[in-house]
Amino acid sequence: MTARVPVLVVGGFLGSGKTTLVRHLLADAQARGLRMAVISNEFGELGIDAALLGEGASRMVELAGGCVCCSLSDALVDTLMELRTKVNPDRIVIEASGVALPFDAQLHLYRPPVRDWVGDEACVVVVDAERAGEADPLFAEQVQSADLVILSKIDLVDARALAAARARVAELAPEAPILEAIRGNVPIDLVFPAGPRPPRGPLADASDAHDHDHHHDDWESVELAVPGSLSEEDAWSWIFERHGVRTKGFVSTTAGPRIVQGVGGRLELTPLGELTVDPQMLGRVVVIRRSDGC
């Protein structure tokens, strides 16, 4: 009998730290000799998340623009089947868009023929400890869909704020265990499902299910072409003036290439380090914001 493949769906609000977590899971899987395939359903047309994941993501398949629960739902099933045939992974991670409900991706794991070989499945939702008080209804629904919550960026908050973040998560998802993490450093065996989960919601009718609000219709992604002759400080200012809820990409400054990461009122430009980036990616930044321009 062919072994079934465990699948982990990673969700969370914009900028919560999903890609950082996935990068650590990839590294941990490689260290353990596991073949882990990653599907990143990035909101926006740029393949920026693939570049951030680095060389270790050679088996990664990005589904850019759109959402697994909508226009790319069939593509997700096709991709899973292709991974099964060509890669035969030991583990699969689906990184959902920050403006989608991760539970919707789980529904497609029950569609034929994927359901014939997918094993245990679970949903991990990453929550930024600095933004756990987020009032957006989508944030609450994401957390409520979690089997496990990872409270990220705990090094950026004090003890009182951390306690408040834990209380908010516990209020939204009282049955979900909470793990605390700094820079997504969580061992793979703590997040992958250890046993089958009972069906939740309309899983039995997953092949026909598509009756839910499309939260990502309230959002838009805009690509910025950042001038390449700016100092690091001027590049930061140029991007910050156009910053949205989530900003990410790569820029070339007079001090060298930089990774751009922005969440809410926080925007950082950091050196690439050991990361190798296609020169064509430099100067390209994606801003995700509400479609009303906020």
Phi, psi and omega in degrees: 000131181288134181294140176280152186256121176293143180233133178244124174261122181254119180236181180147159183291167181306127176075016183285339180116022182297312183295323177298317177299313182298322178299318178293321179297321177299313181297319180294320179297317179297319180295332180266001180075024179264144174266105181248123177261143182237130172247119180249115180265085187277134175277120187115157189274348182276147176270049186290321181298325179298319180292321179294328180288338171081192187297334183293350184260036183297338178264012184280139176241119179262135173250094188274140176073126182096192186216145183299336182275355184233248189297336182257013182297317178294322179297326179296314179298316179299319181294318177300318179294321179294319177298318180299318184283314189268330185252325184051059185288158174277332180217152174229135175243130173249112178268110184282160176297150178290350179245028179232162173270119182299333180299330179297323177294323179298327180302323184287346176288348179259008178271143175287147000268006183299320184297345181286341183229350176288134180265224179299142177227150180208159179244122175252128178247127180266129181239126176288119183300332179288338187238024182292344177274010181309131183268354182298130180302327180297319178303313181298318181293324177298312181296320181295340181271000189279140165274332180212138178246131174254116179272108187261167176059036182291344178284352182260002181232158177274177185299321181294316180294324179294318178297321178294322179295316178298320181295320180294316179297316180297327178292320183281324183225073187298336182265355183269127174298154180240125173250140177259141185215150172244123180054036173069018184278088180229126180298147184298327183284352177271343185248334179284143183300134180264351181197165183295143177262142176294146179300142176234141177067206188274046184295327181296334180251028187298329183295338180248355187286129174197032185254085180202163179290142179262086185299329184290350175293342180274000186235158175218153175245136182235131177268129177257139173258103186274129177304143185265000184256016184271153170289167180299320180294317180291324177296318178301313181296319181298316181288319184299324179297337183248008186295144177245209177293325181218132180225134178203152180161203182221141178227156174253120180243172178295343178266359181119173180292148182223147170274134178254124177223122179223138177221123179057235180272005182255130178222128182232141170243118183233151178300155180291334185065232180272359182289134176256128184236135175303128180307332180292343179279339183292137181086004181247121183228135177255131176248125176255125183214167177294148184293349176273005176095357182278000000 
